[in-house]
Amino acid sequence: MKVDVKSKAEIDRMREACRMSAEIRDICASSVVPGMTTADIDDLVVDYCERHHVRASFHKYNGFPGHLCVSINDEVIHGIPSRHRIIMPGDLVKTDVGIFKNGFNGDTSRTVALGVTDPETLRLVEVTKACLKAGIAACGPGVHLGDVGWAIQKVAEDAGFGVVRDWIGHGVGRTVHEDPEVPNYGKPGTKLVLKPGMTIAIEPMISMTKAGESTDVLDNRWTVVTRDRCLAAHFEHTVAITDDGCEVLTLPADYP
């Protein structure tokens, strides 16, 4: 494992890619309405990239056909935008997006509960936000990744929800996915020790049931769904480890 520790100048360059990632993330999330297709959301990213002369990090990454991932309800991550997938009232819509600029990538996501009234579904969304908060709060120099994973896991499991095990967070920077792996579960005092200059994507994926911790990949070879088809929520920030803690790079945000 080779972790790319970035200089302050490099993080300054990465900060702009992350700021733009957050901006288009929030544009997409605030634009979600019943009746639109997931491809309509993809169009927003295309338009943003054209206007700002930047590139969508996910487009053609390992062959991914979309410009962002749009995952609905039991889909956890990697949903492919489609003209045939219509968003309906009551859907949990997860938008996951990154922008490449100045040689660096951002990576961020959020979940929109579109007209959802079910209290347990709304609680799932709020707990997933709290998991992200807990993971970020645990970050800092000298902290083990196992401490970060445990902080996320504890919040989810104390609330009675599951933590998706097959898919995890990761380093991010010059490429969308770098070392190290950043699980959303763990044992305190284990795994890699964080150092200033490391940049990681913390992204809890939380399932409604414990059985939902296991996942399947659909025939399109991209879209990940919970094995028992329960609902799942997903939030993500790109974070830089600093001398005295961490900085969330994918701001502005009204969450978590």
N, C-alpha and C positions, 0 to 999 in steps of 0.2 A: 504494500500500500504506500503510495506516494501522495502526501497531502500538500497542496500548493498553498504556501504561506505568503500572503500578499503584502507588499509594502503599503505605506500610507498613501503614496501617490497612486498606486494601482487601485486601492479601494476608493479613492476619489474619482477615478475614471469609472469604476464599477457602480458607484453611487447613482450616476445619471441613468444608466441602464435600469437600475432597480426603481428609481423614481418614476420612470416612464412605464415600467411594468405595472407599478401600483396604479398609475393613472388610467391605463387601459383596462386593468382589472376592474376598477370602480366604474368606468364607463360601461363595460359589459354588464356588470352586476346590476347597475341602476337602470339598464335598458331592457331587462328581461320582463316580458309581459306575455300573458296567455295568447296563443295563436301564432306567435312567431316560431320560426324553425331554429334549430341549433345552428344551421348554416347562416342564418341572419346575424347571429352573434359573431360568427367567424368573419362575416363581412365587415363588422365594426373594427376588427383587428387589422384586416387588410387595408381599410381606409386610413386608419391611424398610422400604420407603417408607411403608407404612400405619402401622407401629409408631412410626416416628420423625417422621412428619408432614413428609416431604420428597418431592421429585419425582425420578424417574429421568430423567437428562438426555437420553437417546436416544429416549424414548417420544414418538412422533409428530414427531420431529425430521425435517423434510423428508419427512414421511409414513411414517417407519419404524414398523412395527407392534409391535415388541417393546419390552421394557424394558431389555434388554441385547443384545449380539451374541454368539451362540454359533457358532463356526466350527470345523469338524472336518476333520482330515487335509489334503486339498488345498485346502480353503477357507481363504483367508488372513484375511479380515475380513468383517464385515457379514452373518454368517449369521443368518437369521431363526429365532427359536425356534418349534418345531413339536411338536405332540402325536404326529406321525408319525415324527419322527426319533429313533431309539433309539440311545443311546450304547453302544458295544460295547467289549469288552476289546481293547486294542491301539490304541485311538483316541488321536489328538492332539486335545485339546479346548481351544479358545481362548475364554476368557471376557473380554469387553471391556465395561466398565460405567462409568457416571458418575452422580454425585448432584448435584442442584441445591439449594443452600441459601444463604441470606443474599445472594442476587443473583449468586452465582457457581457455576461448575461445576468438578467434578473429572473426570479421565479417566484410566483405568488398565486394564491388562489383564495376563493371564498365561496360560501354556500348561501344561496338565496332560497328562503322558504316562501314560495310564491302562493300567497293566499292560504297558507297552511293554518288550520285552526286546531288541529289535534295537539293537546298539551304535551304528550310524550314526544312527538316529533319536534316540536319547538324546543323541548328540553334537550333533545339530542344535539340540536344546533348550538344551543347555548353552552352545553358541556364541552363540545368540540372547540368552541372559542376559548373556553377556560383551559382546555388542554394546551392550546397554543400559548396562551399566556404563561402557563406553568413551565412549559419547556423553555420559553425565552427567559423567564425569571431565573431558571436554573443555570443558564449559560454564563461563562466567565473563564478567565485564565486559570488553569489548574483544575478545572472541573472535568470529570470523566464523562464521556458520552453516555455511560450507563446511568449516571445521575440524571441526565436530561431525559432519557427514555423512561426512567422510573417516575419522574415528576409528571410526565404525560400519562403514563399508565395508571398511576394512582388516582388521578382525577377522574379518568374514564371509569375505572372499575369501582371506585367508591360510589359512583352514580348508577352503577348497575349496567353499564354498557361494555361493549367489547372493543378491543384494539386490533385493527387489521394487522396481521403478522407477515403476510407475504410481500407487502410493499412498504417502503420506508422512505425517510428523508435522505439527504445526500449533500455532499459538497457541491458548490456551484461557483462559477467564475468564468474562466476562459471557455469552458464547455458547459452545457446544461447540467450534466451529471459528472461530478468529480468525486474522488475520495475525500472524506471518509463516508461510509454508510452511517446514517443517523436514524436508528430504530426508534419507534414510538413506545418502546417498552425496554426494560433493562433492569440490571442489578446495580445498585449504588457502588461506586468504587471500582467499576470495571470499564473496559474498553478504552479507547484513545483519550488522552488528556488534551483538552483544548488549549490553544496558544493564541496570543494576539496575532492578527493577520489572517486567521482562518475564516473562511466564509462558508456558511452552511444554510441549507434550506430545511427548516423545521416544518413538518407538515403532518400533523395528526390526522389520521383517517379512522374515524370512530363508527362502529356498527351498532345498530339497535340491539342486537342479540350477541351472546357469546359465540354462537355457532357462526355468526357473520364474520368472525375473525379470520376464517378461511375463505378463499376466493377462487373464482374460475375466470378464465379469459374466454370471451366470446369468439365465434368463428371468424370474426374480422381480424383476429390475432392482436387486437389492441385493447378493446374495452374490458375493464376488470369489473366483475360483479361479485357481490357477496354470495357465498355458496348457498345459503338458505334463502336468498333473495330478500333479505331484510333491508331496511333503509340504511344509508350511510351518509355521513357528513365529512367535509374536508375543508380545512383552512391551512394556509401556508404563508410564511414570511421568509425572506432571505435575511440572514443575520451575520454581522461581522463581529468577531471576538476582538475586544479592545483590551487595553492595559488594565482597566478596572471594571470590566463587565462585558457588555455587548451593545451593539447598535443595530436597531432594526432598519434595514436599508430600504425596504419596500413600503415606505410611507410616502404620501399621506394616507391615512386610513382612519375610518371611523370605527374600526374594530381591530383586534379585540380590545 
